[in-house]
Amino acid sequence: MTDTTTANPAHDFIAKTVADNPVVLFMKGVPEQPRCGFSALVVQILDHLGADFIGVDVLQDDSLRDGVKTFTDWPTIPQLYVKGEFVGGADIIREMFQSGELKPLLIEQGVLAA
């Protein structure tokens, strides 16, 4: 693997976290105590569907908060990853949930029981 970019510890952490965990939500706060409405919304949706996920609090570390935005080239937090793939932020997750697309995606990826 040739990497011509500068080493970025935050990107390394993000890559390892999404590789090691089937469903990861990079969020403000923690699932038990979200610190923004958008993070709370995504947590509520995942809880409603019964999805097992880990929440990573980006407010603990500025390099992580900035790093997660550059990692995906996505400007907002929260960010949901399923099986290593970036799914989207709060608006996308809400739209996918409301349209009925999110649950089948989670089932298809093997992270939610049918």
Secondary structure, 3 states (H helix, E strand, C coil): CCCCCCCCHHHHHHHHHHHHCCEEEEECEECCEECCHHHHHHHHHHHHHCCCCEEEEHHHCHHHHHHHHHHHCCCCCCEEEECCEEEECHHHHHHHHHHCCHHHHHHHCCCCCC
